Amino acid sequence: MASERVSLRVTDADGEREVSLSSPNKVIWPDGGDGITKAEYAEYMQQVSAPFLAANGHRPVSLERFRDGIRSSADDGDPGAGGFFSKNPPKGTPDFVDAVMVTYNSGRSHPQIVLNRTSAIVWAVQMNTIVFHPWASLASNTDNPVELRIDLDPQPGTGIAEAIVAAHELRAVLREAGLEPFIKTSGNRGLHVFCPIVPEWEFLTVRHAVIAAGRELERRMPDAVTMSWWKEERGRRIFVDFNQANRDRTMAGAYSPRAKPGAPVSTPIEWEELDDVDPTRFTVQTIPGRLAEIGDPWARMQDSPGRIDTLLQWWERDVSSGLGELSFPPEFPKMPGEPPRVQPSKKVAENWPD
């Protein structure tokens, strides 16, 4: 028996398009009221499409897809289990969904999806996308990021309250470096701090700038913040996830939902909102009203992109002091200057020659 299917009329900047939506009454998020259906989710994406595209459009994006939606919080196991990533356009992708050729860390090149219009976002909903993971670079220049991104990741024993304190100090650090930070909730327990930058540096150089900022933050808050890549060394501190600055490493985009109970949304906020922020209030059901009431806190983000020269000077200063490269994620090739990829508790002569 064929599944129910409706046709949505979607307004794009260059005209209207019909986008087919199958199983419109399928519940994507079972928690909260009667649950949020696929049709309601498609309506949400149309309502937020302008700020969503400003933050996530015109750049490579990975789609985190869930064929069966997410599990109820009353079920056993991870509510977000069963998801998978789509990077290249699948067979049958319509012509209003764009793509760009990108080079991954392995050196392999492949086309990757680019969302440039509302109809493309609704198509992604039809493809059961819940989380949108945009690159930090644009499709017009995929090698050079237009944002410096820092992920403040609470470790066990910490939460949003500790992340808020760290975020305020990080803002001071970045401003001292000549950058203007913007902030959003992660849609989970953490915070994401973005700085618009001119696209003059490739990913590895921007990663070094992130490490320099993180190290300065760690110096100022050694008991509250850590740059330790290995979990066993982090303790009850906020981890500055510097590896999110790497090529093809992404975090949930602004106004993207998360695969969590209650349909939370990664939400841009004003710095003045930070102290009282409750990320659980930002959901697929509440964000359209918030945008209508206060607008998009990131609307001006790209007005005055900054430079990372000062952070790179800090990086060189730290290198001269003996602080060099940090560990890369395991899927990356061995990088120049990288320390051995050995868990600190397993440092023995045969795998740690120094």
Secondary structure, DSSP 4 states (H G I P E B T S, - for coil): -PPPEEEEEEEETTEEEEEEEESTT-EEE-SSTT-EEHHHHHHHHHHTHHHHHHHHSSSBEEEEE-TT----TTSSS-TTTT-EEE-SPPTT--TTSEEEEEE-TTS-EEEEEE--SHHHHHHHHHTTEEEEEE-SSBTTBTTS-SEEEEEEEEPTT--HHHHHHHHHHHHHHHHHTT---EEEE-SSS-EEEEEEB-S-S-HHHHHHHHHHHHHHHHHH-TTTEE--SSGGGT-SSEEEEGGGGSTT---PPTT-B-SSTT-BB--EE-GGGGGG--GGG-BTTTHHHHHHHH--TTTTGGGS-B--HHHHHHHHHHHHTT----PPPTTSPP-TTPPP---GGG--TTT---
